[in-house]
Amino acid sequence: MSADRYGNAVTGADAEALTGIDNFVHGFLSYQTKAANILAAAQAAPGCCLAQVYAGMLWMFLEAPEAPAHAEAFIARAEALSSGATAREAALARLTRLWAQGNIPAFLEQAEALARAHPRDLALIKLLQYHHFNRGDAPGMLRAGLIALPSAEAEPYVHGMIAFGYEQCHLLDHAEASARRAMQIEPTDPWAHHALAHVMLTQGRVDEGIAFLEGVAPSWAGLNSFMHSHNWWHLALFYLSRGRHDAVREAYDRHVWGIEKGYSQDQVGAASLLARMELAGVDVGGRWADVADHIAARGADTVQPFLTMQYLYALARAGRDQADALMAAVRSRAAAGGHDAGVWAEVALPACEGLLAHARGDAETCVARLGQALPRMAETGGSHAQRDLFEQIHLDALMRTGRLAQAQQALELRRTFDPDGVPVNTMLADVYRRVGLTPLAEAAETRRRYG
């Protein structure tokens, strides 16, 4: 019996299969494209249970309605091999089946127990954190990462996972310490870069964030499309704060959109950045059309509410009729029941109705329906920074409907974490002039920091 790079036992693997397994595990943790090598390795080693498990998992990361069908052959093969595999491998096969079935509550319960029994199974811990993230469970994310300690204290990528869990729990000092610990072990850890970008964004450390991310950006070359584009997305947010419109457009065109246009995360990253650019007064030209073309090819995709909301906005913003079909699918999903019925019916549905209304110029409906969903938006998944898009769209609708008192409150709260940002102070200046508080408008204009 052999073992993977972290000492976990592997059955039925020759040297080639073991290399494929290690490529998947390390590639998954480090966001390297070599993770996809597991597909060829699984085909070449039909008797290796773990290779089949990981190939099935890779397909599930497609985050699309057709993902379970693509994963099925690998999952079935892993299940057939389970009787001759280790208990851990057999349990991983069961977990992959639960994931494909959409039984995420059972997945989470069983995955956490398995991770505690095997705290050096870092791929499992990363996967556990991923599913907690998709449900908006920040404490669960942190708890998952901490399972790896102390067993994997010295391993790269553990502390990056922990850092993101701390950040999502608003424990920013802990998050920064963990991110910097990760970079001490592996300076190129992109997930640690990502966690530290979150901290700096939340604390309004805009110039520091730009300098930091620009400094480590060369190390993102060659990463998978999500990690490359998403870290550049974070850098673009800092550029937006400083009113650097040309830099934002360049980041979008060169790094955020165009690597894997068919992938879910690349699509929502592009849609989210385009929306933020427009809300900040950036001319995006005809960029919506290409994003909408690729999202339209997904059909009525309701795999994850956080993704679906952004698909819908992009389709509607581009004037595509497919937005109505997707809205109908959301209504059907909200009425379908299941463990996540409450999230779809009580959060995603009103949010989608509000987002669709905003994209079509109906600010009143946006205020009402999106406003209803905002207090529970975390339940749809995504990070604080990602979900801030919905707050910004709602704020724009408040401004458009003349709800200036509400807008003033929201903007001053935003200024606590972006004190000299160009968009927030530009909007504040507008609000204060419209309500007759000219000195405050002038102060807001003075605070704006370009560059």
N, C-alpha and C positions, 0 to 999 in steps of 0.2 A: 504494500500500500504506500502511495506517495503522499505528498503534502503540498499545499499551495504556498505562495511566498510568505504568508502570515502564519504558517504552521498548522493549518486546518487540514485534516485528513481527506484524501481524495481516492476514490476507488475507480478501477477500470480505465485509468488514464495512462497512455504511453507518453513519451517525451513531448510529442507534438501536441497532444491533447492538453497536457499540463501547461505548455506554453500558451495555448489558446485561453485556458482558464485564467492564468496569471495576467495575460493581456486584458481580459475582460475586467478582472478585479482592479488592477492598477489603473487601467484606462477609465473605468467608472469613477474611481476616486479622484483622479487627476484631470478628468475631462479630455483625455487624449483619444484620438480617433481609433487607436489600436483596439479599443473595446469591441469594435465590430468584427475583429478577427475570430471571435467566438463562433460565428455562424459557420465558417469553413471548418473550424476545428470540430464542431458538433457533427457536421456531416461526415467528416473523416473518422470520427470515433463514435459510432452508433451505440457502443456498449458502455459509454461513460455517462453515468447519470448526471453528474454535475455539469458537464458540458451541455447537455440537453436543457437542463434547468436554466443556465445562464443565457442560452440562445433564445429560449422562450421569454425570459425577462427582457432581453434586448428588444424583441419585437413589441412587448408591452409598452416600452418607453416611446413608441411611436405616438402614443396619446391620440389615437384615432379610432373610429368605430370598427375598422377592419383589423385592428391590432390583434384581438383574440384569435381570429381565424388564422392569421399568419403564425401565431405562437402555438397553435393547437398541436401540430405534429411533434414539436419538440417537447411540449408538456406531456403528451401521451406517452412518448418514448421514455421520458424521465420516470413517469409513474410505473411503467412496466419494468423498469430497472430498479425500482426502489427496494424490492425485497433483498437484493444482493448488495445494496449500498449501505453506507453508514446511516445512523439515525439522523444526523444533521442533514445529509443529502436528501434523505426521504422526506424530512420535514420541509426542506426548501422546495421540493417538488410539490408538496401539498400547498405551500404558500403561493407558488406561482399559479396553481389552479384557482385558488381563492381570488387572486388578483384578476385573472382572466374572467372569472364569474362576476366580478364586481362586488364581492363580499368583503369589503374593506374592514368593517368592524372585526370580523373573525380573523382576517389577515393580521391586523394590528395586535390583537391579543396574543395570537400564536407566535408572531414574529418577535415580540418583545421577550417572551419566555425563552425562545430559542436563542436570541442574542445574549441574554443573561447567562445561558449555559455555554455560549461560545463567544466570549467578549473580544476575541481576535478575528471574528468573522466581520471584517470591516465593510465588505460589500453589503452584507445583511443590515448592518447598522445604518449605512448610508441610505439603503432602500427604506428602512423604517422611518428615518427622518424625512425622506421624500414624501411618504404617504401622510405623515402628520402635517407636513407643510401644506399639502393639498386640501386638508380639512381645516386649516387655520388654527391648529393646536400647537401654539408656541411652546408651552411647557413640555408637551410630548416630544417636540423636536429636541429640546435641551436634554431631557431625560434620556433620549435615545443616544445622543452623542456621548454622554457621560458614562454609558455602559462600557465603553472601550477603556476607561481608566480603572485601575492603574495598569491593566495588562498590556495595553498598546500605547503607553505614555510616550515612548520614543519614536513611534511610527509617524511618518509624514501623513498629513491630511486629517488625522484625528482631531487636532486642535482647530483646524478650519471648520470642521463640522460643529464642534462645540461653540466656536465663536459665533456662528450664525444662529445657533439656538439661543445663546445669551442675548444677541442683538434683537431677535424677535420677541424676547421677553422684556425688552427695554432695559436690560442690565448692561449698559453701554461700556462701563469701565471693565467689567469682566469680559465683554466681547472683544474689546481692543487688546486686552492682555492675552487672550487666547489666540487671536489672529496673529499677534506679533510673535507668540511662542511658535505657532505653525511656521511662520516665515524664518524663524531661527533654524528650524529643522530643514525646511525646504523653501528657499526664498522665492521659488517660482510657483508656489501653490496658488492657483487662481481663485480657489474658493476662499482662501484667507484674504486675498486681495479684495474679493467681493464683500466679505463680511466687514472689513475695515472701511470700504467705500460706504457701506450702509451707516456705520458709526459716524463718519465724517459728514455725511449728508444730514443725518438727524441732528447733529450738533452745530450745523451751520459752518463747518470748517471748509468752505468752498475752495478757496485758493489752495489750501493744503491738499484738498482732495484732488484738484486738477494736477498739481505737481506730483503727487503720489501715483495716481493712475497713469499719467503720461510716462512716468519713470519705469513702471513695470509693464506697460503695454507691449513692448517688444516680446516679452515672454509668452504672450497669448497667441502668437503666430503658430499655426499648426494645431491648435486645440480644436475640439469639436465646435460645430457652428453655434450651439447654444452658449457655451462659455465665452467664446470670442465675442460674439455679438452682444451678449448681456453685459459683460464688463465694459464694453464700449458704450453701451446704453447708459450705464451709470456715469461714465465720463461725460456723456452728452448732457445729462441732467445738470452737472456742474457748469457746463458751458451755457446752458439756458439761464441759469441763475445770474451769470455775468453778462447776459445780453449778447453773447458771441454767436450771432446767427450764422455766419459763414462757417464757423467751426462745427456747429451742430449739423448743418446740412452735409458737410464733408464727412463727419462721423457716420451719419446715417447712410450716405451713399457708398462709402468705402468699407464700413465695418458692421453696421447694424442690419442692413438689408442686402441680400444677394448671395449669401453663402449657401444656405439650404432653404430655398424659398418654399418648399413643400412641408417644412417641419413646423409643428405647432408653436414651439417656443420662439422660433425666428419670426413667425407671422405676428404673434401678439406683441413681441418686442417692437417690431416695425410699426404696427398700428398704434401702440401706446405712445411711441415717440412722436409719430406724426401728429397725433391728437394734442400732445403737450406743446409741440412746436406751434401749432395753430393757436392754441390758447395763449401762448406767450407772444403772439404777433409775428411769428416767422412765416414767410411765404414758402409753402411747400410745393408750389407748382402743381404738376400732374402726378405727384408721387402716389396718391391714393389708388390710382387705377391698377398698378401692377400688384400691389398688395391684395386688393380686392379680387383680382383675377385668380390668384392662388388660393385665397380663402374660399372663394366660390366653389373651387374644385373639391372641397371637403364635403359638400352637401350639408345636410342638416345634422351637424356634429354637436351632440350634447354630452360628450364624454366627461367633461369637467366644466362646472359653471363658470369658474374664473376665466377659462379660455373662451367659452361660448360668448360671454358678454362682450369680449373684445372683437371676436369674429363679427358679431352682429353690428357693432359700432362701425367697423371698417366697411362692411358691405353697405350699410346705410349711408355712411359719409361719402362713399363713392357713387351713390345713386343706383345701386344694384337691386333688382327685383328679388334676388335671392334672400335679401334681408327679411322679407315677409314670410318666406318659407321657413327660415330659421326661427323667426319669432313664433310661428305656429308650432314648431318642434319643441320650443321651450315650454309653451303652454301644455303640450301633451306630456312632456317630461315632468312637469310640475304636478300633473294629475295622476301620474303613474304609480305613486306609492314607493315603497322601498325605504331603506335605512336613511337615505338622504332626501326624502320627500320634503321635509320641512325646509331645507336649504333651498331647494328648487322653487317651492311654492311661495315661501315667505320672504326670500331674499333675492334669488336670481330672477324670478319672474318680474317683480316690480322694478328691479334694477334694469332689466332688459327693456322694459317698456319705457323707462325714463331715458335710457341711452338712445333708443330708437327715436324717441321724440326729439331729443337734443340734436341728433344728426340731421333731422328733417326740419329743424327750425321751430319746434314747438317747445319753447322754454317753460311755459306754464306746466305742461304735463311732466316735463323733466323734473322740475322742482318738487312736484307732488310725489311722483312714483320713485325716482331715484332717492329722494330725501327719505322716503319710507324705508328703503333698504340699507342706507348708509350705516346705521348703528350696528348692524349685524353683518356687515360686508366681510369681515374676517372669516366667517364661516365658509365662504366660497373658495378660500385658498389664496395663494399669492402672498407676497411680502408686504410690509408696511409701505415701502417705496412704490411697489407696483400698484397697490390699491389706492394710492394717493391720486391716481388718474381720475377715479370716480369722484373724489372730493373736488378736484379741479373742475370737472365738467359741471357738477352741481353748483359750484361757486359761480361759474360763468352764467349759468341759468338764473341765479339770483340777481346778478348784475343786469342781465337782459330784461328781467321782469321788474326792475326797479325796487327790489327788496334790499335797499341799501343798508338798513340797520343790520340785517342778518349778514350781509356781505362784509360789513365793517368788522363784525365780531369774528367771522371766519378768517379774514385777512390778518387781523392783529394776532390771532393764534398762530397763523402760518409764519408771521414775522419772528416768532420766538425761535424757530429753527432755520430761518433764512433772513436774518436781520437786515442785510443790505442788498438782497436780491433785486434784480431789475424788474421781473414780472410782478412780484408781490407789491413792491413799492409804487410801481406805475399804476396798478389797480387801486391801491390805497389813495394815491393822489387824486385819482378820478372820483372815488367815493367821497372823499372829504370835500372836494370842490362842489360836488353835487348836493351835499347836505349843508353847505354854508360854513365849513370849517377851514377857511383858507390857510391859516397858519399851519395847520396839520398837513394840509396838502403840500405846502411848500417844504415842510420838513421831510415828507415822504420822498419828494423829488430829490432833495439833497442827499438822502440816504442811498439812493440808487448807485450801485458800484459797477461800472462797466469794466470790461477788460479781462 
